[in-house]
Amino acid sequence: SDVALEHFSRLLQFETDCWDVHHATINNRKDFVLLDVRGEELYQKGHIEGAISLPHARINEDSLKAYPPDTLFVVYCAGPHCNATEKAAIRLAKLGRTVKKMIGGVTGWLEEELESLGHSVERVYLASKKVNGCISCYKCKDNPGEPGCVQKDDGPFIINQMVASDIVIYASPLYYWGFSAQMKAMIDRCFCLYRGEC
């Protein structure tokens, strides 16, 4: 329909994805400036090659004066759980600058890179799962040969997925300088994997 056409056309006007950014970069077709709008500490810990660190709170006329007025900025942050890209895009737009959001952020970039190397990637969104906190019942220690938990929620299924994986990557927004309550609950439930003395 015309409404759908307008909607998705506008999305492409203001969004790009990890694959397009990567393809443009490796084929010398990069006609944009890639901005990592997270904090500098996170940037130093790891960032997309070729990206420039400019935390969203520091976007102003002075920090952009080295770039011509027609520069296209592509901004990214940690991932779908982070809204730093929107904050950065708003600041850039208020300054009359052209901007696109790289959907997926660092999380999406890592996922696509792993898949390009032949790995399979599966995301688990804890916000859409029911994971109770550990109740310290120690029932998981009754059978030391396998991980287990007596709670009947999504926790045991997720733990089995983790055990079957080669690598587990945790990603969480920061709430009061720590990860989310859902992530904390999931980490606590991994107590059933511990086989040392308690």
N, C-alpha and C positions, 0 to 999 in steps of 0.2 A: 504494500500500500504506500501511498505518498507519505503518510506519517512515519512509517518504518524507514523509508528511504531517507527522509530528512534526519531522523534520529541517528541512524548509523553513519550517515555521511558526516554529521557534526562530530560524532565520536572520532572518526578518522582524522578530522581536522585538528583535534586537540590531543589525540593519543597516538602512540606508537608502541611497539612491543620489543621484547628482548631480541627476537630473531632479526627484526628489521635493523635494529641498532648494530647488532653484531655483523650482519651482512654488509651494511654500509661501511663499517669500519675496516673489515678485512679486504674489501674490494676498492678501497680508496675513493669511496663515494660519500664520505662523511661531510655533509654540508650543514652541520650543526655543531654546537658546543654542548658536550655532555657534562651536566652538573650533578655532583653528588651533594644533596642538600641535607644530609644527616650531619651530626656533630663531627668535629674534626677528629675526636678520639676514635670513633667508629670508622671513619675514613682511613685513619692510619692503620687500623687493624686489618683492613682489607677493603678493596674497592675495585670497580671495573676499570680495566686498563684504558688509559686515555682520559679518564674522568677528572674533572677539576673539583676540588672541594670548595663549596660555598654554602655553608649552613643557611637554611631558609631565613633565619632571623637577621642575617647579615646582608641580605639582598637589598641594595639601595643604589642610588645613582652613582655614588662614588665607587662602589665595588664593581660596577658594570662599565665604568668609563673607558676601559681598554677595548671594549667590544663595539663594533659599528652598530648603528641603529637598526639595521636590517638583519642582525644576527638571529638565527633560530636557536633557541635554547631547548634542550631535552633534559628534563629533570627526573631524578629517581631517588628513592629512599630505601628503607629496609624491605618493604614488600606490601602485600595487600592489607596487612594489619596496621600499616603506618600511614598517617595523613600528611607527612611532611611535604610530599609532592604537591598536594593541593595548596598548602600554605605558601610554598615557593612560587607556584604558578600564579596565585593571586597577587603576590608582591610584584612579580615580573609584569603581569598584565596591567597593574596599576601604574607601572612605569612606562607603559606603552610598548613593551617588548613582546616579541612573538615567542610562544612557548608551547611545548608539547610534554605530556606526561608519558614516561616509559612504564607501562603497566607491568606489574610483576615485581619490579624493583630487584634488589639483590637476591631475594629468594627465587624469583623467576629466572634470573640470570644463571644462578647455580644449578637449578633444575635442568635448564636447557643445555648447559655445558655438560652435565653428567650424562644426559641422554645422548648427546652427540658423541660421547666416548663409549657408547654401547651399554650404559647402565639403565636399568628401569627405575623409575622414581614414583613413589606413591606418597601423596600428601594425606595427612590426617588432621582435620580441623577439630581441635578439642572443644571449641565453642559449640559445635553441633553434636557433641557426644555427651553421654552421661558418664562421668567419672567421679566417683565419690572419693573422699580422702581416705587414707589408710586408718583403720580403727585399732591397730596394734593388737590384733587378736592372736597373732603368731600361728594361725592355722596353715599359713603357707609353708611353714617349716616341718609340717607333718610328713611331707613327701619330698625329701631333699633331692630326689632324682629329676624333678621337673618343676618349673615355675607354676605356681597356682595361687588362686585367691578365691575365697569363699563368697566374695561380693558378686552379686548378679547384676553387673552393669557392663559398660563397654570396655572397662579396664583390662580384663583378661584377654579379650580379643586383640586389643592394641599391643599388649605386652607380647603376645605370641607373634605378632607381626614384627615387633622389634627384635625378638630373638632370631627370627628367620632372616633378618637383614644383615648385610655386610657393614653398613654404616647407618647410624641414626643421627639426624641433624635436628636440633631443637631450635625453634624460632618463636619468639614471643615479644610483644610490645612491653615496654617498661612501665610498670605501675608503681609509683612511690619507690623508685630506684630498685625495683625487683621485677621478676617475671610475673605473669598473670596467675591468678588463683587456680585456674584450670591446669596450667603447666605445673604448678607446685603440687597439686593433687596427683597428677600423673607421675611425677618424679617420686613422690612418696610411695606410690603404689609399686614402684619398681623395687621396693624393699624385698619383695618376694623372690627377686633374682639373686639376692645376697646370700652367700653360702658360708660366710665366716662366723666367728663367735659374736653373739649379740650382747 
